[in-house]
């Protein structure tokens, strides 16, 4: 017997709740040094991973893949802002989105005009 399937919006709420709870424990427990610029990584990183996993399992993969890559790019910029120039990361993100758009365009069947 199979249970209910997980909708995207329900999964996002669950992922966000677990992520914020983990961040609170990590910062309040003294496991991680507080840095306000790292906070988006706690939110957008898990959301990006969840969105990419959801995209992999659903038919609307290009739409959710673009969202997942965007979430992960924001998380990476937040995590590595001290090590890598943010403008370089934005450039890499734009290249990845361009490649994804090209692959998506090439995969779709050619549409013909009907009169």
C-alpha positions, 0 to 999 in steps of 0.5 A, spaced: 500 500 500 502 506 497 502 513 501 500 520 499 505 522 494 509 529 496 507 535 492 513 540 490 510 545 495 509 541 501 516 538 500 519 545 500 516 547 506 518 540 509 525 542 507 525 549 509 523 547 516 528 542 517 534 547 514 532 553 518 532 548 524 538 545 523 541 552 522 538 554 529 541 548 532 548 549 529 549 557 531 545 556 538 549 550 540 556 554 538 558 548 532 558 554 527 561 561 527 555 566 526 556 569 519 550 573 516 552 572 509 552 564 510 545 564 512 542 564 505 546 558 504 542 554 510 536 556 506 537 556 498 542 550 499 537 544 501 532 548 497 536 547 491 538 540 492 530 538 493 528 542 487 533 538 483 531 531 486 524 533 484 526 535 477 529 529 476 523 525 478 518 529 474 516 530 467 517 538 468 525 537 469 527 543 465 523 548 469 525 545 476 532 544 474 533 551 472 530 553 479 534 548 483 540 551 479 538 558 481 537 556 488 544 552 489 548 558 485 545 563 491 547 558 496 554 557 493 555 565 493 553 565 500 558 560 502 564 561 498 564 569 498 570 570 501 574 565 497 571 566 490 569 573 487 562 573 487 562 576 480 566 570 477 560 565 480 555 569 477 558 568 470 559 561 472 551 561 473 550 564 467 554 559 463 550 553 466 543 556 465 545 558 458 547 550 457 541 548 460 537 552 456 540 550 450 540 542 452 532 543 453 531 547 447 534 541 443 531 536 447 524 538 445 520 536 439 520 541 433 513 544 433 510 545 426 505 551 424 498 548 422 493 552 418 
